[in-house]
Amino acid sequence: MRRAGDCGSPVSGHPDGTVLAGCTGWPDETAEAYRASGYWRGESLTSLLRSWARAYGERTSLVHGERRISYADLDALVDRSAAGFRAHGITPGDRVVLQLPNVPEFVVVYFALLRAGAHPVFALAAHRANEIRHLCRVSGAVGHVIPKRHLGFDFEAMAEQVQTDTPELRSVFVLTSDEEVADGFVPLSEVDADPVDLPEPDASDVAFFLLSGGTTAMPKLIPRTHDDYAYQIRASAQVCRLSEEDVCLAVLPIEFNFPWGCPGVLGTLDVGGTVVLAGEAVAEDCFALVEREGVTFTSLVPTLARLWVDEARWTRRDLSSLRLIQVGGARLTPQLAARVQPALGCRLQQVFGMAEGLLCFTRDTDDDDTVVTTQGSPMSPGDEIRVVDDADQEVPVGRPGHLLVRGPYTLRGYFRAPEHNAHAFTDDGYYRTGDIVRHTAEGNLVVEGRAKDVIIRGGDKISAAEIEELLLDHLDVVQAAVVGLPDELLGERTCAVLVAAADNRPDLPQVKRALHARGVADYKLPDRVAYVDALPLTPLGKVDKKALAARVAVTASSGKGLCT
Ligand code: OOB
């Protein structure tokens, strides 16, 4: 078995050897140990859906608006859709970019592609041509699933644009109520055929791809196997003590790991509960759904938690069914954390996690202080955690250090990224998370900061390097550095600090327009622009982002000059 950093090594344990070139698996002896410990059970996600349908039959699996879908119907829809994808030329091993909002079709298409032997690649609904083109190229996707329009955006026009310069992308499938789609595109309703016998995917194979929050110019693809994700949903459902009485409200976009499988949508289905898909994240609309459907738990980023806590003071809705609010994805201040339980009348759970794997949760047995001030402890006894200094030497408990992790649901390598993998993993397979954490004496983790150059804006991860590259490519500037500025509601906002080429100093609207025209997703457009004569450098000659952020923050708060 080759190590992380190699390209083309097979996913460990698959009987045929190479399954999906470009993925790094676990070493054979580690895989065996994960099986022996019962973490990996050799069950594919599609076989789980089949067993859920058998066990929970007529119970409601999904609710969206007035639509309610039973477990048996979900399984049957997936069978028809899988046969339909095969009939439309999707074959085992194919990658298909899945870009849909929180609608039942997301769940159906996900399982149908898996059943057809293909691998969904989760795109954000917020992504635009720039990001989708990249995902298609890296994954070698042959298909793209989109809504016709969503929140006023014309996805068909974007998909046409992407297809023009992505020759492997053969098929675009469109979710629409009117059956009218652009020339050459396929309405999703036509991805439907009488069920055919399809072989079960091997559980040790890659099932689907999540996207990394990214430190690099473009998001990396995270291969998740059936075995590792099945374990994640089962174990996280146990941590949250989910049962078939639970009703999950999926508010965050379900293409994120957090609402999809921590325990989220899949963890709820695993125990026979009901998932309510919320199309809108507006707090009052969510409260109406909580009341109507008897929602028992949900997952939020701190920005949304803050809106819920504020709104709960005025609502007339009955929120008494809520028993658990998970908050994660970005730093939750102890001040806000302390307001969640009193305002919403239910337990708070802090979740510190990553699409790459590791999940930490505070537990229902923890005292209030632990829940308010820590990000909890790892989900699995199989999670191996190291907190180290710059020389990779372990630091004592209580001291902050870099968080490294390996375990039964943490990746060993990004897809087709050998150079990046070489420094994103240690030689013995630990993933370098880029987070700075400290251990408390009780064994909980507290996130102290980040070593990676990522800005977390309202829970959305923005790679500074990506925006810097775009700014340099598309604007007449000599240098560009993107930094995060503290923000009351979003946690951080982005500021593009530029060194002008000549007298020309594009202002904020011009900068935004230039990036928007290149098909960059809206959430990545800078919130502010500032000009400096030169970027400050560290002694090693790298841009000193800390100094720069401090300088820009002072200017921004004084309201003078520089920032627009
Ligand atoms: C979740 O996943 P990603 O992949 O979008 O982002 C991961 C990064 C972490 O490395 C850390 O930098 C940050 O987001 N983060 C937190 C945090 N939870 C995530 N920073 C401070 N406090 C927290 N509680 O964000 C994610 C995936 C699964 C569950 C929850 C969150």
Residues whose N, C-alpha, C, O or C-beta is under 5 A from the ligand:
A	BS01	OOB	L211 G213 N257 F258 C262 V327 G328 G329 A330 R331 L332 V351 F352 G353 M354 A355 E356 Q375 T433 D435 V447
